[in-house]
């Protein structure tokens, strides 16, 4: 089975059903005659940049953000808005405080925004540290993030 077809099927599955584990995703694909192992699913999750968000029926579920600011869904924008507590500038650094367990999710969204001011990001449990090229860029980035969550 071609990887691109399998990737498309994975995105379809997670868009219509809450999938919490790699094993569940493997089972769903196997039901559809995609013969895969957990190791293959693990690589696919990495390739597709899937991550986990809070679920409705299950504790967590896999989610996906498409590339580019204009392609981030309104739902992902809303999740970002709901998990971010503060955005503060400290010289050329921007510190984003989030709800517990959401630092990496916020980092994924910020990475997808592709803002040129960003040199790099490091995410923790409830904090995202963004390194900017200059102090002025950090101030500009804080404004851009505030605008993004409106």
C-alpha positions in Angstrom: 0.0 0.0 0.0 1.3 3.4 -0.9 2.4 5.7 2.0 0.5 8.7 0.6 -2.8 6.7 0.4 -2.2 5.4 3.9 -1.5 9.0 5.2 -4.7 10.2 3.6 -6.7 7.4 5.2 -5.1 8.2 8.6 -6.2 11.9 8.3 -9.7 10.8 7.3 -9.9 8.4 10.3 -8.8 10.9 12.9 -11.1 13.6 11.4 -14.2 11.4 11.9 -13.3 9.3 15.0 -11.4 9.9 18.3 -8.3 7.8 18.2 -6.3 7.8 21.4 -3.5 5.3 20.7 -1.3 4.0 18.0 -2.8 0.6 18.5 -6.3 1.9 17.9 -5.2 3.6 14.7 -3.5 0.4 13.6 -6.8 -1.5 14.2 -8.8 1.0 12.2 -6.4 0.8 9.3 -6.3 -3.0 9.4 -10.2 -3.1 9.3 -9.9 -1.1 6.0 -7.4 -3.6 4.6 -4.3 -1.5 5.2 -2.0 -4.1 6.7 0.2 -2.0 9.1 2.2 -2.5 12.3 2.5 -0.2 15.3 6.0 0.7 14.1 4.6 1.9 10.7 1.9 3.9 12.5 4.5 5.5 14.7 6.5 6.7 11.7 3.3 7.9 10.0 2.3 9.9 13.1 5.8 11.6 13.0 5.6 12.2 9.2 2.1 13.7 9.5 3.1 15.9 12.5 0.1 14.5 14.5 -0.2 15.4 18.1 -2.7 14.8 20.9 -5.4 17.1 22.1 -8.1 16.6 24.7 -10.9 14.4 23.5 -14.7 14.5 24.1 -15.3 10.7 24.4 -11.7 9.8 25.3 -9.1 11.5 27.4 -6.9 12.4 24.3 -7.2 12.0 20.6 -4.9 12.6 17.6 -5.2 15.9 15.7 -3.6 17.5 12.8 -2.7 21.1 11.8 -2.2 21.8 8.1 0.7 23.9 6.8 0.6 27.7 6.9 -1.3 30.3 8.9 -4.2 30.5 6.5 -4.7 26.7 6.7 -4.9 26.4 10.5 -8.5 25.5 11.1 -10.8 27.7 13.2 -11.0 24.8 15.7 -7.2 24.7 16.1 -7.1 28.5 16.5 -9.8 28.1 19.2 -7.8 25.4 21.0 -4.7 27.5 20.9 -6.6 30.5 22.3 -8.1 28.3 25.1 -4.8 26.8 26.2 -2.7 30.0 26.1 -2.7 31.9 29.4 -0.1 34.7 28.8 2.3 35.9 26.1 5.2 38.0 27.4 8.3 39.5 25.9 11.7 39.4 27.7 14.3 41.0 25.4 14.6 38.8 22.4 12.6 36.0 24.0 8.8 35.4 24.1 7.4 33.3 26.9 4.0 31.7 26.3 2.4 30.2 29.4 -0.2 27.6 28.8 -2.5 25.3 30.6 -0.7 22.2 32.0 0.2 19.7 29.3 -0.3 22.2 26.4 3.2 23.7 25.9 4.1 21.4 23.0 0.6 21.9 21.4 1.1 25.6 21.5 4.6 25.1 20.0 3.2 23.1 17.1 0.8 25.9 16.3 3.5 28.6 16.5 5.8 26.5 14.3 3.1 26.2 11.7 2.6 30.0 11.7 6.1 30.3 10.1 6.7 33.8 11.4 10.1 35.1 10.1 11.0 36.7 13.5 11.3 33.2 15.1 14.7 31.7 15.3 13.5 28.6 17.3 11.1 27.3 20.0 11.4 25.0 23.0 8.3 23.6 24.6 7.8 22.3 28.1 4.7 21.0 29.9 3.1 24.4 30.4 5.5 26.8 28.8 6.7 27.6 25.3 9.9 29.6 24.9 10.4 31.4 21.6 13.7 32.8 20.6 13.6 35.8 18.2 16.4 37.4 16.2 16.1 40.8 17.9 14.4 42.5 20.8 12.2 44.4 18.4 11.2 41.2 16.6 10.1 39.7 20.0 7.8 42.7 20.6 6.4 42.3 17.1 5.8 38.6 17.6 3.9 39.2 20.8 1.6 41.5 18.9 1.2 38.9 16.0 0.3 36.1 18.5 -2.2 38.3 20.2 -3.7 39.2 16.8 -3.8 35.5 15.8 -5.9 34.5 18.9 -8.5 37.2 18.3 
